[in-house]
Amino acid sequence: SHASARGLNTLYSPRDPKTIPKGFIRACGKAGGFAPRPLWDDLTTGVTPWFENKQGCFIYFNCNDSHWWIDSEQGSGMYLAAPNGSLLLPPTDGWMTLTGERAGAPTMSFD
């Protein structure tokens, strides 16, 4: 539904690739107290910026599966998309849920 993407359809600002998103840190704690730094370093390139909206939702490029991911402010994976010609900027469309549905997928813009 569009409601699931409502808080995601906003402006996202780039963040330093070395900084770990707060939601990612929260998710690591909820998953059993995993140390965020080694997991973040394993998932990301350390070069590609990640992006965050005012609600704390974040988008990052997962180099393990070569997809951009949108996570909630709590760090839960919500959507993913293949790169659209760039590894420095996420696609604005083409997102799908983790179960492969495209209906209601978000569209967003970037600073």
N, C-alpha and C positions, 0 to 999 in steps of 0.2 A: 504494500500500500504506500501511497505518497506520505502518509503520516510517519512511517519509519525513517524517511529521508528528510523530513521537514527541517530538523535542526542541522542537517548537513549541507543544505542548499544555501551556503553563505560564502563570504569572502574568507579565503585562507591566506595566511602570511607565512613566508619562508622562515625556517628556524635553523640554527647551527646544527650540522650533522653530528657533532660531538656531544650535543646536549640531548639527554634522554627525555622523551615526553613524560609528563606526570602520570598520564593514564597508563603508560607502559609500566612505570614503576609500581602503580597500584595493582595492575594485573599480575605482575610477578609476585607480589606479596600475597595476593589471594590464591595463587596457584601453588602455594606451599613455601613461600619465602625464598624463591629463586633470586639470585643476585642479578639485578637488571643489566649491569655493564657488560658482562660477557655475552648475555643473550642479545642485547642491542647490537653489540659489535659483530656478532655472528650473522644477524639478520640484515644489517645495513652495510653499505660500502664505506661509510665514514667520510664520504665526499659529497654524495647526493644530499641536498637539503631535504628536510621533512617540512610539513606545512601544518599549521594549526589554526582553528577558528576561535572565536571569542568564547564559545562554550567549552573548549578544551578537546574537541574531537580533533584527531590528527590523521594525516596521510603520510605514508612513507613507502619507499621502494624496498621490497623484500628481495634481496639478491639470491635467496635460496630457491624461490619459485619464479623469479623474474616477473613479478606483478607488483603494481601499486596496491596498497591496502588502505582502507579507511577504517579506523578504529574509533569507538565511542570514547567519551571523556573518561570512562572507567577502564579503557584498554581492551574492550571486547571487539574482535574482528567483526565487521559488518558487511563490507563490500570489497571487491577487488576488480582490477582492470589491467589488461595488458598495456604496456607502454604504447604511446601513440607518437612515435618518432623522436622522443626525447626521454632521457633518463634524468633530466634536471627539472622537468615540470610535469606533474601528473596530468593525465587526460581530463578534459572537462566533461566528457560523456563516455559511454561504453562500459559503465560500471554494472556489475551484477552481484546479487547476494551470494553468500558462500554456498548456497544450494543451487546456484546457476540461474536464478530468476532475474529478469531485467525489468519487469514491471515495477514502477515506483522508484527506480534507481535514481540517485541524486545527480544533479548537475551543479557545478560550482565554478567560482572564479578565483583568480589568484592575484596577489599584489605583484 
